[in-house]
């Protein structure tokens, strides 16, 4: 039998406002442990998933799995770009936009079973001001809501709605000058 693939599950404990204390047990129950040797690490601060992703590249993991939302996916994806290491997704965020777009099951067990197939697709990423993004980038009102939500204590849809109303009550539209591929 060939050697088991080393996969790292990066868990964002606050994403989506969901309790993830039983997640490791569920992975061990559902993941094909004859094919995979899982390791688990939790994020502890903003940008920590990016740092963990860079370390995973250096350590030679066969795959990295984001257990969180679009922010966790964006940080890990940014770290893994060009490494050849696939990024898996267990959707645990507030919106799960990229996971929904890619057809990743929203059910934890079903998403873990999908990892057992170890199939991957390539996705594009964009770059704005030297920062990579996947799925979506916003500016103006949308960016203000995202920034407010990132600093919000309440996670999940309720926290997102609170951020919308917080920003809506004081938002001042701005004018922008965009330069795309060197053209204004």
N, C-alpha and C positions, 0 to 999 in steps of 0.2 A: 504494500500500500504506500502511496506517495505521502510525503510530509503534509501535515495539516497547514492550511493557510492561516497566517497571523492576521487577525482583524482587530482593530481598535474601535470600541464604541465610545464616542465622546458625548457625554450626557450634560445637557444644560438643565440644571435642577429647577430653574425658575421659568423656563419657557412655557407658554401656554397656561400657566397657573395650575398645571397638573402635577399631582404627587407621583414621583418616579421611584419610590422606595422599593417597589416590587419588580422593577424593570429587569434587573440583573437575573433574578430567578426566572422570569419569563423567557429571557434570551436562552438561559441554560436549558430550559424545558423544550424550546421550539427549535433552536438552531441545531443544525447537523454537526454534532461535536466530533464526528469521525472525519469531517472535512475541514472544520474550522477550530482554531484555538483563540477564543475571544479574550480580550483585555478590556477593562473598563476604566474610564477616567472622567471625572466631573469638572466642568468649568467653574471658576470661582470669581471671575470678574470680566468686564468687557474686554474683548480682544483676546481672551485666554484661549478660545477655540483655535484662533489663528496660530498662536504660539504652539499649542499642542499639535496642530497639523504640520507645522514646520519640523517639529521634533519627530513626528511619525515618519516623515519622509527620510530624515537622517537615519532612523532606526530600521527602515526597510519593511514596514508593514505591507501586507498584500492588499489591504483595503482599510478604509476609515469610514465609520458609520456615524452620521450626524443624528443625534437623538435630541431634537429640538425643532425650532422653527426656521424661518427664512434667514434670520440673523446668524444663527449657528451654522446653517448651510453656507451662507455667504463667507463667513470667516474661514471655515474649513476648506471650501472650494478655492478661495483665494490662495491659501497655503499650498494646496495640492496641484494647482495649474502647472502643467508641463512635467509633472513627476511620473506620470504613467500609473499612479495609484488611483483606483476608482473610489468614488465617494458614494456611499449608500445613504439612504434617508429613512429614518423612522420618524414620521411626522408627529411632533409633539408641541407645535407652536400655536400661536393665536390664529393665524390665517392659513399657514401652510400652502402659500401660493405656488411655489415651484413644485412641491410634491403633488398637488392637485393637477397642475398642468402636465406633469410627467406620468400621471396615472398611478402613483404610488398608493397602495391601500392605506386608508386612514386608521384601520384597525392594527394595533401593535403586532399581534400574532401573525396576521396576514403579511404585514411588511417584513417581519423577520423570516417568514417562510420564503418570501421573494428573494431574500439575501441568499438562502440556501441554493438557489439556481446559479448564483454568481454570474449574472448577465449584466452587461453594461452598455450604455450608449454614450456618445460624445455630445456635449452641449457647448454652445458658445458662451463666452462671457464678454461683457463690455468693460470699458475703462473710462473713468471720469476722474480728472485730477490725480492720475496715477493710482486710483483705487479701483479694484475690480468689483464687478457686480454681476449677479446672476438673476435672471427672470425680470427684474424691474428696478428702475431707478427713478427717483422723484425729485422735484424741486418745488419751491414755493410752498403752498399750503400742505401738500402731501409730505414734503420733507420736514416741515415744522411739526406735523402730527407725529411722524416717525421719531423725531428727536425727543419730543415730549414723552412719547410712549416708552422710549428707552430709559428714561429717568423716572418713570412711574412705578410706584410700589405695587399696584394692582396689575396682575398679568391676565392674559386671556381677553376675550371679547369685551368684557366690562371695562377693563383698563384701557383698551383701545378706544372705546366709545367715550370714556372720560377724557382722553387726550384730544379727541376730535372737538369736544365741547370746550375744553380749556383753550385750545388754539383758536377756535372759531370766535370766542369772545374777545380776543385781542389781536387777531391777525391783521396785519397791514400789507396789502399787496405790494410786491416789489417789481421793478423792471429789470430785465436780464439782458445781457449781451452774450450770445452763445458763439463759441468758436468751435467748429466741427471740421476735423481734418484740415486745419489751418485756414478755413474760410469763416468769416464773420457773418 
